[in-house]
Amino acid sequence: MGIEITRGTLAARSTFDARGTLAVDPEAPVGLGPIEVEAHLVTDADAAKLARLAQLTERYCVVAHSLSSPTRLTITGG
């Protein structure tokens, strides 16, 4: 895309209710709540290029897709 990024930081936030994981409250959810990631970039890009970068990141980010789509999990015993 030809964007020069001189510096960047990411901040990820979520909620977590340990009562579900620790089986203290059967009504409490197990796992994380919604995850929000905020990016701060020092760059030469204009607003349109940054918007396109955000769009492409949402589309092709392997971690984001793995977290947002149900992943098949199989647990087997030995």
C-alpha positions as CSV (number, residue, x, y, z in Angstrom):
1,M,0.0,0.0,0.0
2,G,3.0,2.2,0.2
3,I,2.3,3.4,3.8
4,E,5.3,4.3,5.9
5,I,4.6,3.6,9.6
6,T,7.2,5.2,11.9
7,R,5.6,4.0,15.1
8,G,2.6,2.0,16.1
9,T,0.9,0.7,19.2
10,L,-2.1,-1.6,19.7
11,A,-4.3,-1.8,22.8
12,A,-6.7,-4.7,23.2
13,R,-9.5,-4.6,25.8
14,S,-12.1,-7.1,26.9
15,T,-14.1,-8.2,29.9
16,F,-13.7,-11.4,31.9
17,D,-15.9,-12.8,34.7
18,A,-13.8,-15.3,36.6
19,R,-16.9,-16.6,38.3
20,G,-17.8,-18.7,35.2
21,T,-14.3,-20.2,34.8
22,L,-14.0,-21.0,38.4
23,A,-17.5,-22.5,38.5
24,V,-18.6,-20.1,41.3
25,D,-21.7,-19.0,39.4
26,P,-23.3,-21.3,36.8
27,E,-25.0,-18.2,35.2
28,A,-21.7,-16.4,34.6
29,P,-20.1,-16.8,31.1
30,V,-16.9,-18.7,30.7
31,G,-14.3,-16.9,28.6
32,L,-13.8,-13.4,27.4
33,G,-16.4,-10.9,26.4
34,P,-16.2,-8.8,23.3
35,I,-12.7,-7.8,22.3
36,E,-11.8,-4.3,21.1
37,V,-8.5,-3.5,19.5
38,E,-7.4,0.1,19.1
39,A,-4.5,1.0,16.8
40,H,-2.4,4.2,17.1
41,L,-0.1,4.8,14.1
42,V,2.4,7.5,13.3
43,T,2.4,7.5,9.6
44,D,2.5,9.5,6.4
45,A,-0.9,8.1,5.2
46,D,-4.0,10.3,4.7
47,A,-7.4,9.4,6.2
48,A,-8.5,7.5,3.0
49,K,-5.4,5.2,3.1
50,L,-5.8,4.6,6.8
51,A,-9.5,3.7,6.3
52,R,-8.5,1.2,3.6
53,L,-5.7,-0.2,5.8
54,A,-8.3,-0.8,8.6
55,Q,-10.7,-2.4,6.1
56,L,-8.0,-4.8,4.8
57,T,-6.9,-5.6,8.3
58,E,-10.4,-6.6,9.3
59,R,-10.7,-8.7,6.2
60,Y,-7.4,-10.6,6.3
61,C,-6.4,-10.7,10.0
62,V,-6.0,-14.4,10.8
63,V,-6.2,-13.9,14.6
64,A,-9.4,-11.7,14.3
65,H,-11.1,-14.3,12.1
66,S,-10.1,-17.2,14.4
67,L,-11.5,-15.4,17.4
68,S,-14.7,-14.2,15.8
69,S,-15.8,-17.4,14.1
70,P,-16.6,-20.6,16.0
71,T,-13.5,-22.8,15.7
72,R,-14.0,-26.6,15.9
73,L,-12.5,-28.0,19.0
74,T,-12.1,-31.7,19.7
75,I,-11.0,-33.1,23.0
76,T,-10.0,-36.7,23.1
77,G,-9.0,-38.9,26.0
78,G,-6.0,-41.2,26.2
